[in-house]
Amino acid sequence: MAHKAISSKAEIDSAIATKGKNVLIYLHTGDLDPVADEWAGKYTNSTDFYKIAVDKSAEGKEYFNVTTTPTIAVFKNGSEVKKVEGGSIENMEAIASME
């Protein structure tokens, strides 16, 4: 399962508004880390995965006030439940434990 690329405010708002599942938005620069797609494959039943290349999307960078990449934001029923900056294994595990 790959992350779906989004970039505009309208796409971001639509993704966040998803009901009944977690929504994970992976904000990055350059190529997507293969580990991020590996994690996406493990949690497709409970989570929809999106990616925003903030070096190409000023709207995405501004929307999430990104100062460090990767930044991961998780939403449930339209509300942010977690945001972590940095792509360490510990941060990825913290996100994954949100089932």
MOHUDA-V104365 format. One record per helix or strand. SS is the DSSP state (H for helix, E for strand). FROM is the first residue (numbers start at 0). TO is the last residue. If there is no record, write none. Layout:
ss = (SS & SS)
from = (FROM & FROM)
to = (TO & TO)
This chain:
ss = (E & H & E & H & E & H & E & E & H)
from = (3 & 8 & 21 & 33 & 46 & 57 & 70 & 78 & 88)
to = (4 & 15 & 27 & 41 & 52 & 62 & 75 & 84 & 95)
